[in-house]
Structures are given as C-alpha cells and as structure tokens.
Amino acid sequence: MSGLISVDEALALLAQHALTLPVQTIPLAAALGARLATPVTAKVSRPPAAVSAMDGYAVQLSDVGAPGARLRVIGDAPAGRPFAGTVGKGDALRIFTGSVIPEGADHVVIQEDVDRNDDTLVCHKAYDTAQFVRAVGIDFAEGDELLSAGCLVGPAGLSIAAAANHGTLSIYRRPRVGILANGDELREPGSALEPGQIVNSNPEGLGALIRQWGGEPVDLGVADDAMDSIRTRISAAPGIDIFLPVGGASVGDHDLMRPAFADAGFTPVFEKVAVKPGKPTWFSTRGDRRVLGLPGNPASAFVCAHLFLRPLIEGGMRRALLNARSVSALPGPGRRETYLRACVHADSDGVLSVEAAVNQDSSLIRPFLTANALIRRLADAPPVAAGDLVEVLMIAPLE
C-alpha cells in the first residue's frame, strides 16, 4: 500500500502483521517485564488455612463475651507449626501472626487485651464478633486466574505468581527491536560536538520505552547518509524482529532509509500516515521481520512510538482512549489527526482534566518530562473550548 493513510488504517495494518513469537518457559526471577503466553492460575489458596492476623490467643468467641473471662492456656503454635489438638470450652492457645487457627477456635484475643500468669489468662475486653482471623483463600483460592495471557509481568505479578506456587512462567520471547539512527550529523551522548553536529538522543528514550513494553532494545548504531552504510547495518543484525530506523524517512536527498530497506528485500505496507507529528512514519515486512520507520525529530519519534511501535510489540493490541475536560481552548487540528503532549489530572471526585503543553514543536523533548497523555484531535475537528471533553491516550500512569 502506498500514499497517505489514516492512523486507524495504519493500526489495522500493524495488527494484520503482528509478530508470531515463540513461547518460552523461564524461571520466575527472570520474568519481570515479559509478556505471558498462558494465564497464571493459583496452584494453592492464600492463605491455605485460616490464620491469625495478630499475635495473641486463639479462643472460642463465646468464652470472651464479657470482660474478665478466665481461660486456661493449653500450648502455643508458632507460624509453620500448627497445633495438633483442639481448643475447647475455656481454652486458649498462644498463637502469632500467620499461625494456623486450631480446630475449635473461631476468634483471636490480641495480647494487648490480656494478662497471663503461667497457664492462666484473664481477658479484659468483651468481644461480640469474631476478629483477627484471616479466612482460607481471602487473597485468592486455588484455581483462580490471577494473571491473564498477554499481560506484562510486573513486580506485583511476580509476587502473586510466587505466592500461587509458580516457580516458572510461560512467556512469549521478548521481541528484539533494533534501533537504527541515520545522519552524518549525529554523535553519541557525551561527545565533544563540532559545529553542525547534534547528540543522538533517540535511542536512549526509545530503548527505555521498548523495555517498558516488553521488548528487548538493541542499539544498531548510527548509519551514515549513504545506502551502503545503512545496508551494512541491516545485514549485520540477523536476530532482529523489528527494525526501528529513526530519521531518514522523508523525501530529501539524504533520506535513504526506505530505499535501503527496500533493497534489502523489505516490502512496503504503508509509506506515510496522516498524523501530526509523524507523517513520515512507514512500515515494511520481510518474512517474519518487521521494520517501522519513525521520524527523526525526538517528539515525533516518541509520539509515533506510543501510537505505532507499542501495538506492534504488543501483538497488535489497541489501547483504549479516555475522556477528559480540556483546561484551555484548543485550535482545530487541520487535515491530519493530531496528538498533543499533555498532562491529565484527576480531582477528588475522579473527574479528569487535561492541559496541553504550550509548545508542541516536534523537536522538543522537555514537554515529555511532565506529559502523561496525548490529546487526540481528529482530522478537521472543530476548535475546542475550555471545559470541553477531549479524547486522551495515557502514556504514563495517572498520579
């Protein structure tokens, strides 16, 4: 397909060409940031038995209905060593946080509410309802689905998978995304710059996004403004699933990325998208490999990574948009679908408001320090008045 296509058309084509990645079984400790191939189902209940929520004494509730109840201490049961007997009428068993509630007991008297003298216990507080007992499966029950297939494994996911007694997880292999910059003027961060040279900053930010989305970034370096240099970089990266050339995607004399990949056997799927920023975004395929070309301007590259690279890494999944009230008036977007860097806030009632960054120039990185969303403005949409609802795509957590 050639010519200018819409964002929705581009996303549909990316979904049609979603990667098919092999499934791997890996140790739990290595699964942070990986994408699950199968759901995680609880192998055990948590807790597996009723346990105490406090340090104290397991008793029968009926024995402590009035202050001053006297009970006989029949033993103790530290966590991990359940009591083998039964707590009967007038009995109390010394237990601790996490101790299994013994047979016959239905309540825990906390240690602050009692006086103990050898095996005699006096409870100073009256209880009318059972307390401080965590029921079997209060967190999750055996057989519960805890994590769904396709989700990224985060710190909480690792914790719950471990608690559910999983030592390994079935995940999709992380897609290897090769970031290829292009331009004679580009230099690595920390370089001594000559006149006309600029820092190649895109790989750092894009690499971090790729890791965040479950991919493995690979820095393929900077290709010169020459076809042979670009082709050499392509052929030297046989293990790449998604090539991510940044820059060299427009129509200038030195914009050589698309023809270089075409010479390397990649077939164009789309060549331009009616989006601002990011019109030069393009996409090609060759067998099981993909190439998504992004504009070189940092803001354009970041925005288009959120719009197009993330769904490509995530198997074509499209992300939901939210509605928020615009803090300020916004002009009409013109003939291209437009995405504005913005910050979304929630008030005490959970109502969302969004404020667009004042300067939306496509070369600016600094607005991303505070932006947690992109305001979506459809092509040819009318201007927005302050207080009107607009669609937003979240790109960072709402704080």
C-alpha positions as a Python dict, from the first residue, in 0.01 Angstrom:
ca = {
    (1, 'M'): (0, 0, 0),
    (2, 'S'): (130, 347, -83),
    (3, 'G'): (9, 703, -29),
    (4, 'L'): (-118, 873, 283),
    (5, 'I'): (-329, 656, 514),
    (6, 'S'): (-514, 730, 839),
    (7, 'V'): (-398, 634, 1187),
    (8, 'D'): (-677, 376, 1213),
    (9, 'E'): (-575, 223, 879),
    (10, 'A'): (-212, 209, 993),
    (11, 'L'): (-306, 40, 1320),
    (12, 'A'): (-520, -215, 1135),
    (13, 'L'): (-228, -300, 906),
    (14, 'L'): (8, -334, 1202),
    (15, 'A'): (-241, -576, 1363),
    (16, 'Q'): (-255, -779, 1040),
    (17, 'H'): (123, -811, 1052),
    (18, 'A'): (155, -884, 1423),
    (19, 'L'): (464, -1082, 1519),
    (20, 'T'): (439, -1452, 1599),
    (21, 'L'): (690, -1506, 1876),
    (22, 'P'): (797, -1839, 2025),
    (23, 'V'): (681, -1938, 2374),
    (24, 'Q'): (942, -1998, 2643),
    (25, 'T'): (931, -2131, 2998),
    (26, 'I'): (1161, -1926, 3219),
    (27, 'P'): (1236, -1902, 3593),
    (28, 'L'): (1010, -1668, 3784),
    (29, 'A'): (1305, -1446, 3877),
    (30, 'A'): (1373, -1375, 3507),
    (31, 'A'): (1014, -1292, 3411),
    (32, 'L'): (996, -923, 3506),
    (33, 'G'): (876, -727, 3203),
    (34, 'A'): (794, -1038, 2998),
    (35, 'R'): (456, -1097, 2834),
    (36, 'L'): (259, -1401, 2950),
    (37, 'A'): (177, -1666, 2691),
    (38, 'T'): (-64, -1850, 2921),
    (39, 'P'): (-269, -1740, 3222),
    (40, 'V'): (-132, -1780, 3573),
    (41, 'T'): (-372, -1988, 3782),
    (42, 'A'): (-334, -2035, 4155),
    (43, 'K'): (-196, -2375, 4249),
    (44, 'V'): (-277, -2311, 4616),
    (45, 'S'): (-512, -2094, 4816),
    (46, 'R'): (-374, -1797, 5004),
    (47, 'P'): (-378, -1843, 5289),
    (48, 'P'): (-412, -2221, 5257),
    (49, 'A'): (-573, -2237, 5603),
    (50, 'A'): (-740, -1989, 5836),
    (51, 'V'): (-460, -1796, 6010),
    (52, 'S'): (-423, -1536, 6278),
    (53, 'A'): (-390, -1171, 6177),
    (54, 'M'): (-233, -1075, 6511),
    (55, 'D'): (-17, -1203, 6794),
    (56, 'G'): (-245, -1330, 7070),
    (57, 'Y'): (-453, -1631, 7175),
    (58, 'A'): (-693, -1848, 6978),
    (59, 'V'): (-1018, -1899, 7171),
    (60, 'Q'): (-1387, -1966, 7130),
    (61, 'L'): (-1573, -1638, 7089),
    (62, 'S'): (-1841, -1748, 7333),
    (63, 'D'): (-1577, -1758, 7613),
    (64, 'V'): (-1489, -1387, 7585),
    (65, 'G'): (-1832, -1225, 7559),
    (66, 'A'): (-1783, -1039, 7889),
    (67, 'P'): (-1477, -869, 8041),
    (68, 'G'): (-1274, -1060, 8298),
    (69, 'A'): (-1306, -1403, 8134),
    (70, 'R'): (-1053, -1653, 8273),
    (71, 'L'): (-907, -1909, 8032),
    (72, 'R'): (-657, -2191, 8052),
    (73, 'V'): (-353, -2175, 7818),
    (74, 'I'): (-309, -2518, 7661),
    (75, 'G'): (1, -2458, 7450),
    (76, 'D'): (142, -2249, 7170),
    (77, 'A'): (153, -2271, 6792),
    (78, 'P'): (413, -2056, 6616),
    (79, 'A'): (368, -1989, 6244),
    (80, 'G'): (460, -2301, 6050),
    (81, 'R'): (389, -2538, 6341),
    (82, 'P'): (12, -2592, 6361),
    (83, 'F'): (-139, -2715, 6690),
    (84, 'A'): (-239, -3080, 6669),
    (85, 'G'): (-512, -3066, 6930),
    (86, 'T'): (-847, -2889, 6970),
    (87, 'V'): (-931, -2566, 7151),
    (88, 'G'): (-1225, -2648, 7376),
    (89, 'K'): (-1452, -2451, 7606),
    (90, 'G'): (-1241, -2232, 7838),
    (91, 'D'): (-917, -2299, 7647),
    (92, 'A'): (-671, -2053, 7494),
    (93, 'L'): (-383, -2131, 7258),
    (94, 'R'): (-90, -1894, 7224),
    (95, 'I'): (-51, -1806, 6854),
    (96, 'F'): (125, -1548, 6641),
    (97, 'T'): (64, -1358, 6318),
    (98, 'G'): (39, -1622, 6046),
    (99, 'S'): (-25, -1912, 6285),
    (100, 'V'): (-291, -2158, 6173),
    (101, 'I'): (-617, -2121, 6368),
    (102, 'P'): (-661, -2454, 6551),
    (103, 'E'): (-969, -2670, 6542),
    (104, 'G'): (-1236, -2548, 6781),
    (105, 'A'): (-1122, -2182, 6785),
    (106, 'D'): (-1302, -1908, 6594),
    (107, 'H'): (-1153, -1588, 6738),
    (108, 'V'): (-819, -1432, 6839),
    (109, 'V'): (-778, -1229, 7155),
    (110, 'I'): (-488, -992, 7094),
    (111, 'Q'): (-210, -1000, 7350),
    (112, 'E'): (-264, -635, 7450),
    (113, 'D'): (-608, -725, 7588),
    (114, 'V'): (-497, -997, 7832),
    (115, 'D'): (-291, -1064, 8143),
    (116, 'R'): (-122, -1401, 8169),
    (117, 'N'): (7, -1573, 8478),
    (118, 'D'): (164, -1909, 8391),
    (119, 'D'): (-121, -2107, 8232),
    (120, 'T'): (-399, -1873, 8341),
    (121, 'L'): (-522, -1600, 8108),
    (122, 'V'): (-753, -1311, 8200),
    (123, 'C'): (-917, -1126, 7911),
    (124, 'H'): (-1008, -765, 7998),
    (125, 'K'): (-1210, -691, 7685),
    (126, 'A'): (-1551, -822, 7578),
    (127, 'Y'): (-1590, -936, 7215),
    (128, 'D'): (-1924, -978, 7039),
    (129, 'T'): (-1792, -1070, 6692),
    (130, 'A'): (-1507, -1292, 6580),
    (131, 'Q'): (-1197, -1090, 6488),
    (132, 'F'): (-836, -1121, 6373),
    (133, 'V'): (-889, -1441, 6173),
    (134, 'R'): (-792, -1446, 5805),
    (135, 'A'): (-1015, -1693, 5625),
    (136, 'V'): (-889, -1958, 5383),
    (137, 'G'): (-838, -1804, 5037),
    (138, 'I'): (-909, -1448, 5145),
    (139, 'D'): (-644, -1331, 4893),
    (140, 'F'): (-710, -1594, 4628),
    (141, 'A'): (-836, -1950, 4606),
    (142, 'E'): (-682, -2249, 4435),
    (143, 'G'): (-786, -2244, 4067),
    (144, 'D'): (-838, -1866, 4048),
    (145, 'E'): (-695, -1699, 3736),
    (146, 'L'): (-460, -1435, 3871),
    (147, 'L'): (-283, -1304, 3560),
    (148, 'S'): (-426, -1319, 3209),
    (149, 'A'): (-242, -1425, 2895),
    (150, 'G'): (-88, -1130, 2715),
    (151, 'C'): (-24, -913, 3019),
    (152, 'L'): (317, -784, 3115),
    (153, 'V'): (462, -930, 3434),
    (154, 'G'): (530, -650, 3682),
    (155, 'P'): (654, -659, 4042),
    (156, 'A'): (305, -734, 4178),
    (157, 'G'): (261, -1005, 3916),
    (158, 'L'): (587, -1170, 4021),
    (159, 'S'): (478, -1161, 4383),
    (160, 'I'): (137, -1313, 4320),
    (161, 'A'): (277, -1580, 4087),
    (162, 'A'): (525, -1678, 4356),
    (163, 'A'): (253, -1682, 4622),
    (164, 'A'): (45, -1903, 4391),
    (165, 'N'): (337, -2152, 4394),
    (166, 'H'): (470, -2097, 4041),
    (167, 'G'): (846, -2138, 4004),
    (168, 'T'): (840, -2078, 3628),
    (169, 'L'): (621, -1886, 3385),
    (170, 'S'): (527, -1943, 3021),
    (171, 'I'): (607, -1625, 2830),
    (172, 'Y'): (649, -1502, 2475),
    (173, 'R'): (1009, -1440, 2381),
    (174, 'R'): (1077, -1070, 2404),
    (175, 'P'): (1082, -915, 2056),
    (176, 'R'): (1427, -781, 1971),
    (177, 'V'): (1389, -424, 1845),
    (178, 'G'): (1689, -283, 1659),
    (179, 'I'): (1713, 97, 1681),
    (180, 'L'): (1897, 233, 1379),
    (181, 'A'): (1973, 604, 1364),
    (182, 'N'): (2079, 779, 1044),
    (183, 'G'): (2261, 1104, 986),
    (184, 'D'): (2618, 1229, 936),
    (185, 'E'): (2550, 1495, 1199),
    (186, 'L'): (2469, 1255, 1484),
    (187, 'R'): (2708, 1188, 1772),
    (188, 'E'): (2683, 977, 2086),
    (189, 'P'): (2585, 1138, 2420),
    (190, 'G'): (2890, 1279, 2595),
    (191, 'S'): (3075, 1359, 2272),
    (192, 'A'): (3264, 1680, 2207),
    (193, 'L'): (3044, 1837, 1939),
    (194, 'E'): (3175, 2016, 1633),
    (195, 'P'): (2970, 2285, 1457),
    (196, 'G'): (2668, 2128, 1286),
    (197, 'Q'): (2674, 1812, 1498),
    (198, 'I'): (2395, 1710, 1737),
    (199, 'V'): (2351, 1443, 2005),
    (200, 'N'): (2182, 1118, 1902),
    (201, 'S'): (1930, 1114, 2189),
    (202, 'N'): (1652, 899, 2043),
    (203, 'P'): (1793, 551, 2121),
    (204, 'E'): (1805, 620, 2494),
    (205, 'G'): (1440, 718, 2531),
    (206, 'L'): (1307, 474, 2272),
    (207, 'G'): (1508, 190, 2424),
    (208, 'A'): (1354, 261, 2764),
    (209, 'L'): (1004, 254, 2614),
    (210, 'I'): (1079, -75, 2438),
    (211, 'R'): (1189, -235, 2765),
    (212, 'Q'): (881, -95, 2939),
    (213, 'W'): (657, -254, 2675),
    (214, 'G'): (817, -598, 2699),
    (215, 'G'): (1072, -578, 2418),
    (216, 'E'): (1450, -605, 2410),
    (217, 'P'): (1611, -294, 2259),
    (218, 'V'): (1926, -335, 2051),
    (219, 'D'): (2123, -25, 1955),
    (220, 'L'): (2235, -74, 1594),
    (221, 'G'): (2432, 248, 1598),
    (222, 'V'): (2429, 537, 1354),
    (223, 'A'): (2437, 481, 979),
    (224, 'D'): (2594, 744, 758),
    (225, 'D'): (2392, 922, 491),
    (226, 'A'): (2482, 655, 238),
    (227, 'M'): (2293, 349, 112),
    (228, 'D'): (2588, 116, 168),
    (229, 'S'): (2619, 223, 531),
    (230, 'I'): (2251, 157, 601),
    (231, 'R'): (2254, -178, 419),
    (232, 'T'): (2560, -285, 617),
    (233, 'R'): (2380, -213, 944),
    (234, 'I'): (2075, -413, 830),
    (235, 'S'): (2275, -719, 722),
    (236, 'A'): (2480, -714, 1043),
    (237, 'A'): (2168, -762, 1261),
    (238, 'P'): (2028, -1108, 1177),
    (239, 'G'): (1845, -1161, 1509),
    (240, 'I'): (1624, -852, 1495),
    (241, 'D'): (1246, -897, 1494),
    (242, 'I'): (1155, -529, 1447),
    (243, 'F'): (1390, -281, 1287),
    (244, 'L'): (1328, 70, 1413),
    (245, 'P'): (1503, 315, 1181),
    (246, 'V'): (1481, 668, 1317),
    (247, 'G'): (1520, 953, 1071),
    (248, 'G'): (1594, 944, 700),
    (249, 'A'): (1227, 882, 627),
    (250, 'S'): (1123, 1200, 445),
    (251, 'V'): (1183, 1293, 81),
    (252, 'G'): (1514, 1482, 96),
    (253, 'D'): (1829, 1389, -94),
    (254, 'H'): (1974, 1221, 216),
    (255, 'D'): (1658, 1040, 330),
    (256, 'L'): (1767, 689, 238),
    (257, 'M'): (1615, 459, 498),
    (258, 'R'): (1313, 337, 299),
    (259, 'P'): (1504, 265, -23),
    (260, 'A'): (1781, 90, 173),
    (261, 'F'): (1532, -144, 337),
    (262, 'A'): (1356, -197, 5),
    (263, 'D'): (1694, -301, -143),
    (264, 'A'): (1729, -542, 149),
    (265, 'G'): (1406, -715, 45),
    (266, 'F'): (1150, -548, 270),
    (267, 'T'): (810, -492, 107),
    (268, 'P'): (632, -163, 186),
    (269, 'V'): (297, -194, 368),
    (270, 'F'): (241, 179, 417),
    (271, 'E'): (465, 476, 349),
    (272, 'K'): (305, 779, 516),
    (273, 'V'): (43, 838, 786),
    (274, 'A'): (-192, 1136, 810),
    (275, 'V'): (-80, 1217, 1163),
    (276, 'K'): (80, 1516, 1329),
    (277, 'P'): (352, 1480, 1438),
    (278, 'G'): (480, 1183, 1243),
    (279, 'K'): (365, 1198, 881),
    (280, 'P'): (682, 1020, 750),
    (281, 'T'): (612, 706, 960),
    (282, 'W'): (637, 395, 739),
    (283, 'F'): (612, 17, 772),
    (284, 'S'): (753, -276, 570),
    (285, 'T'): (789, -651, 614),
    (286, 'R'): (1013, -936, 502),
    (287, 'G'): (907, -1281, 614),
    (288, 'D'): (883, -1279, 994),
    (289, 'R'): (1072, -949, 1029),
    (290, 'R'): (921, -601, 1051),
    (291, 'V'): (1052, -252, 1000),
    (292, 'L'): (876, 54, 1141),
    (293, 'G'): (1034, 378, 1032),
    (294, 'L'): (998, 676, 1265),
    (295, 'P'): (1069, 1046, 1209),
    (296, 'G'): (1399, 1176, 1343),
    (297, 'N'): (1261, 1465, 1548),
    (298, 'P'): (1255, 1341, 1908),
    (299, 'A'): (896, 1441, 1989),
    (300, 'S'): (770, 1291, 1663),
    (301, 'A'): (963, 971, 1730),
    (302, 'F'): (826, 948, 2086),
    (303, 'V'): (466, 1015, 1986),
    (304, 'C'): (476, 768, 1697),
    (305, 'A'): (642, 507, 1917),
    (306, 'H'): (342, 530, 2152),
    (307, 'L'): (98, 521, 1860),
    (308, 'F'): (253, 252, 1640),
    (309, 'L'): (553, 77, 1797),
    (310, 'R'): (379, -19, 2119),
    (311, 'P'): (90, -205, 1948),
    (312, 'L'): (342, -375, 1717),
    (313, 'I'): (538, -501, 2020),
    (314, 'E'): (217, -597, 2200),
    (315, 'G'): (82, -811, 1917),
    (316, 'G'): (-149, -557, 1757),
    (317, 'M'): (-347, -472, 2071),
    (318, 'R'): (-515, -133, 2051),
    (319, 'R'): (-529, 83, 2359),
    (320, 'A'): (-840, 246, 2500),
    (321, 'L'): (-887, 623, 2499),
    (322, 'L'): (-1021, 820, 2795),
    (323, 'N'): (-1228, 1138, 2805),
    (324, 'A'): (-1105, 1444, 2994),
    (325, 'R'): (-1203, 1812, 3007),
    (326, 'S'): (-958, 2044, 2839),
    (327, 'V'): (-820, 2313, 3070),
    (328, 'S'): (-773, 2555, 2781),
    (329, 'A'): (-913, 2624, 2437),
    (330, 'L'): (-751, 2427, 2153),
    (331, 'P'): (-744, 2526, 1785),
    (332, 'G'): (-869, 2299, 1510),
    (333, 'P'): (-612, 2034, 1416),
    (334, 'G'): (-625, 2082, 1038),
    (335, 'R'): (-627, 1800, 786),
    (336, 'R'): (-421, 1548, 984),
    (337, 'E'): (-511, 1362, 1302),
    (338, 'T'): (-311, 1539, 1571),
    (339, 'Y'): (-167, 1429, 1905),
    (340, 'L'): (-78, 1692, 2162),
    (341, 'R'): (155, 1628, 2455),
    (342, 'A'): (-46, 1694, 2769),
    (343, 'C'): (-87, 1627, 3140),
    (344, 'V'): (-400, 1465, 3283),
    (345, 'H'): (-509, 1529, 3643),
    (346, 'A'): (-792, 1375, 3847),
    (347, 'D'): (-981, 1581, 4105),
    (348, 'S'): (-1104, 1448, 4438),
    (349, 'D'): (-1416, 1307, 4267),
    (350, 'G'): (-1211, 1129, 4000),
    (351, 'V'): (-1308, 1372, 3721),
    (352, 'L'): (-1027, 1402, 3466),
    (353, 'S'): (-894, 1728, 3326),
    (354, 'V'): (-615, 1766, 3073),
    (355, 'E'): (-380, 2052, 2995),
    (356, 'A'): (-190, 2062, 2666),
    (357, 'A'): (174, 2169, 2667),
    (358, 'V'): (209, 2527, 2543),
    (359, 'N'): (475, 2447, 2282),
    (360, 'Q'): (407, 2143, 2062),
    (361, 'D'): (712, 2178, 1836),
    (362, 'S'): (814, 1833, 1712),
    (363, 'S'): (1178, 1878, 1815),
    (364, 'L'): (1108, 1935, 2185),
    (365, 'I'): (1182, 1661, 2439),
    (366, 'R'): (1128, 1863, 2756),
    (367, 'P'): (744, 1855, 2748),
    (368, 'F'): (764, 1477, 2799),
    (369, 'L'): (906, 1534, 3146),
    (370, 'T'): (556, 1631, 3265),
    (371, 'A'): (332, 1482, 2994),
    (372, 'N'): (142, 1167, 3089),
    (373, 'A'): (-100, 1169, 2796),
    (374, 'L'): (-158, 1264, 2435),
    (375, 'I'): (-470, 1459, 2340),
    (376, 'R'): (-620, 1309, 2024),
    (377, 'R'): (-770, 1557, 1778),
    (378, 'L'): (-935, 1401, 1474),
    (379, 'A'): (-867, 1549, 1133),
    (380, 'D'): (-1079, 1855, 1050),
    (381, 'A'): (-1231, 1859, 1400),
    (382, 'P'): (-1363, 2198, 1519),
    (383, 'P'): (-1179, 2405, 1781),
    (384, 'V'): (-1222, 2306, 2146),
    (385, 'A'): (-1338, 2550, 2413),
    (386, 'A'): (-1205, 2536, 2768),
    (387, 'G'): (-1410, 2279, 2959),
    (388, 'D'): (-1498, 2070, 2652),
    (389, 'L'): (-1436, 1696, 2654),
    (390, 'V'): (-1144, 1564, 2450),
    (391, 'E'): (-1004, 1214, 2395),
    (392, 'V'): (-672, 1129, 2560),
    (393, 'L'): (-429, 841, 2525),
    (394, 'M'): (-242, 778, 2850),
    (395, 'I'): (134, 734, 2803),
    (396, 'A'): (230, 726, 3173),
    (397, 'P'): (47, 641, 3496),
    (398, 'L'): (-203, 891, 3633),
    (399, 'E'): (-69, 1019, 3965),
}
